Amino acid sequence: MRVLGALWKLNAAEELQYRANFVASFASTCFYLLTALLTLSLFFRHATSLGGWAFWEVVVLLGVFNALSGLVEAILRPGIGDLAAQVRSGNLDLVLSRPVDAQVFVTFRHIDIWRLADILLGLGVSAYALLHLGRFPTALQITAFFVTFGAAALVVYAIWVTLMSLAFWFVSVENIATLFDAVFEGARYPVSAYPAALRFLFFYLLPVAWTTTIPASALTGRLSLGTAVVATGVGLAALVFSRLLWRAAIRRYTGASS
């Protein structure tokens, strides 16, 4: 925790030098949300539901998606997303020589603190949509949301670690983040809206269904206790997997001297 606190202070000191970035980041997120809402509005002019979800229920999910995207842009992309460049340049040697856990350091060394506002903005959109639905989640449902949202963050983190760890075998894999972006876009909509083959893909092979549909289901009253427990287990399993993969990748690393 002392290391995390020190990294947070360091990142805050760096980012506060560029306060204008907050305005640009906030404006781009608002534009993205407005565009996404316009797209949904156009679709719902010709349909009453999307995969069994009503308009404002999909907006709740869109808010969750934006919150999770904020987590990706604030922490994962500038942190673990830079792993491939560090492996190729040999800068990872400097990280491994530090008396801290290398995975924690790589993950949290660079944080775009302004993008953390995207998380609050996304949750605000979800809250606004819930007001339109006339739904007021119970304390249990709110707890289930934060637990499953945390599990979703672990799943996304594990996916990033998996993709970026390919750099230990193939060296130049920076563009593989584009693959994640393309697949993650599918989480903007309820998983029930996709054909059976894609639902299987999004649940078991590229588990983006666990990232937004399930937390949003907790807020809209669709989530069962069993699914919440399974989602939590998936998140913890993803964290363990990312740790084991990291350790295997580090053993593969031979350093810049090679």
Secondary structure, 3 states (H helix, E strand, C coil): CHHHHHHHHHHHHHHCCCCHHHHHHHHHHHHHHHHHHHHHHHHHCCCCCECCECHHHHHHHHHHHHHHHHHHHHHHCCCHHHHHHHHHHCCHHHHHCCCCCHHHHHHHCCCCHHHHHHHHHHHHHHHHHHHHHCCCCCHHHHHHHHHHHHHHHHHHHHHHHHHHHCHHHHCCCCCHHHHHHHHHHHHHCCHHHCCHHHHHHHHHHCCHHHCCHHHHHHHHCCCCHHHHHHHHHHHHHHHHHHHHHHHHHHHHCCCCCC
